[in-house]
Amino acid sequence: MKKETLLYEIRVNGHLDPRRLQWVENLTVSLQPNGDTILVAPIPDQSALHGLLSWLYDLGIPLESVKRLTNQ
């Protein structure tokens, strides 16, 4: 049985340097004119999602939203 990977959009307050996020595979970083950053990435499981969100929290980056977009 193949494990399903889900695509997530994570919006944070402030512009993040894409180089700080190189460890996240297949990540798309989009800097918005309003100052937000949108991160879109396939996340293999809840543990990986939690790890990414915890890392952002530890950096003190305000989280705006987390949205599951679609199945890959």
PEKA-V378659 format. One record per helix or strand of 2 or more residues. SS is the DSSP state (H for helix, E for strand). FROM is the first residue (numbers start at 1). LEN is the number of residues. If there is no record, write none. Layout:
ss:SS from:FROM len:LEN
ss:SS from:FROM len:LEN
//
This chain:
ss:E from:6 len:8
ss:H from:18 len:4
ss:E from:28 len:4
ss:E from:36 len:8
ss:H from:46 len:13
ss:E from:63 len:9
//
